């Protein structure tokens, strides 16, 4: 059984033992990093009362993972934000990490921003793997209106990740005033690759500003975000509104978490996939997030067919611990705002970059091959260059994978696999990568008491939203204008709509359908209907048609019954694909 007493202790504990020192005045890689020393005679200018904006994104998590969306994972901070804010039930991402970040940051479809697939150049403008200059980031757009912009966490929207390489698309060059985090997309939670402060690579051991007793990346992201808040409101920029982007790598593989956090979930997942998925669906229906008519999609695995049940359960225990640890960091961010009287006037948004991840990372064991293998320790300045094995820990141990290795410690490297990914996405079909609902559906929590009004606390809204809507929503809330040109380049128009009228109880007016393409996985949502084509190794496009009102779990294909609707929607998708530069696959 889950250890309730331990959960209570952990919930009241700080997210980490780290302390963040004030940056030295001689730290040129941190523009504006030094905490201002205010003289007693200084008279602060009037506080700009536009809302602060805090955008929190989690990584590789499913629709029903967090408590306020039906999950059993302990997420009291997110549950509190949901209770005091509004939840959207049909908000969409782009089904993979860097395309989602490109779309979120720019208000465009990811192809228009140059990241149609991942961060590698595939020969056309839509697939350069690098943010282009025909877009502006949220930091650049809000910064034009006087916001100070901060990023703590994962960037992952550039192909340039070398210390001695180009940095024109790193955070400080794309509008952020301060940055702590990683440029690339994944890696160890104990020794992340491409860890940076500003434009400078650092290690957990040589960072001059952050030296916790035990480094854990989720804690580091949270605690550096808190420090950005403290420096902003306690320093010389207190009169300006704050934009803070907190981009976690939790719960992306590898499954890494502190042992005491994992212990809180001991035994909870021994019953296997189906009971957990069923309980999640039932709870989400009870909360008003799902329609009772939407049945659970078939799970990817059957529990009794798995060969290593203890290992499978441990993987999910670790995954849950990663989410809870992230939530505790979010609680610290909320407390930093609340303690300065800023929470009510902060537009606080939480979402996830794609659905649960079925990738089998580390399922093939290397443990026997590594018996007795050791490496030279990296030392304080040695950079971790790997995001997956073969690799080593900082102190020289070989990183081990496979069912002989229990998830959690820094010398382990596994994912939780398709079975638990099905549970994360319950009750939907599909995973990360897919255009099915399990790949593109995310929680979307908006907390802003001063802007939404107390009567909206705890409300749930159902109109479809998309990442492209975040830019217009933030600009409208912050009183900013979207530029026609920026830094000498013409900027493409925004694609989305302002969500705020819908969040306040009105109808959401959208003139165009929502479109999707990633790695040959295609979809389009137009009102109650959705078409989907799932790419599987050089197969031709075959559109399925689903009625999202009666069958959001996509179990009943209507394409044979309504071929005319399919043809009309497919034609619209093709026109969009041509407009934004979608390439024929495989690519």
Secondary structure, 3 states (H helix, E strand, C coil): CCCHHHHHHHHHCCCCCCCECCCCCCCCCCCCCCCCCCCCCCCCCCCCCCCEEEEEEECCCCCCCCHHHCCCCCCHHHHHHHHCCEEEEEEECCCCHHHHHHHHHHCCCHHHHCECCCCCCCCCCCECCCCCCCCCCHHHHHHHCCCEEEEEEECCCCCCCCCCCCCCCCHHHHCCCEEEEECCCCCCCCCCCCEEECCEECCCCCCCCECCCCCCHHHHHHHHHHHHHHHHHHCCCCCCCEEEEEECCCCCCCCECCHHHHHCCCCCCCCCHHHHHHHHHHHHHHHCCCCCCCCCCCCCCCHHHCCCHHHHHHHHHHHHHHHHHHHHHHHHHHHHHHHCCCCCCEEEEEEECCCCCCCCCCCCCCCHHHCCCECCCCCCCCCCCCCCCCCECCCCEECECCCCCCCECCCECCCCHHHHHHHHCCCCCCCCCCCCHHHHEEEEEEECHHHHCHHHCCEEECCCEECHHHHHHHHHHHCCCCCCEECCEECCCCCCCCCHHHHCCCCCCCCCCEEEEECCEEEEEECCEEEEECCCCCCCCCCEEEECCCCCCCCCCCCCCCHHHHHHHHHHHHHHHHHHCCCCCCC
